[in-house]
């Protein structure tokens, strides 16, 4: 069975490299989710106010998007 026939889910973190604080999330569409997080943070209207405040304080270069786990089910 090819990967296009499998269902994938991902657990990810947005990590502040300066403080070590993490935002943990999950998604089935990793590329879109990453884009939306960073787009909203850049606009200043991310729904997680603590993450938004850290972004505003420390800048985009302090953050990285890390995949913690990927699950595949047939």
TARAVEN-V610336 format. One record per run of one state. SS is the DSSP state (2 for helix, 1 for strand, 0 for the rest). FROM is the first residue (numbers start at 1). LEN is the number of residues. If there is no record, write none. Layout:
SS	FROM	LEN
SS	FROM	LEN
//
This chain:
0	1	2
2	3	3
0	6	1
1	7	10
0	17	5
1	22	6
0	28	2
2	30	14
0	44	5
2	49	10
0	59	1
2	60	3
1	63	11
0	74	1
//
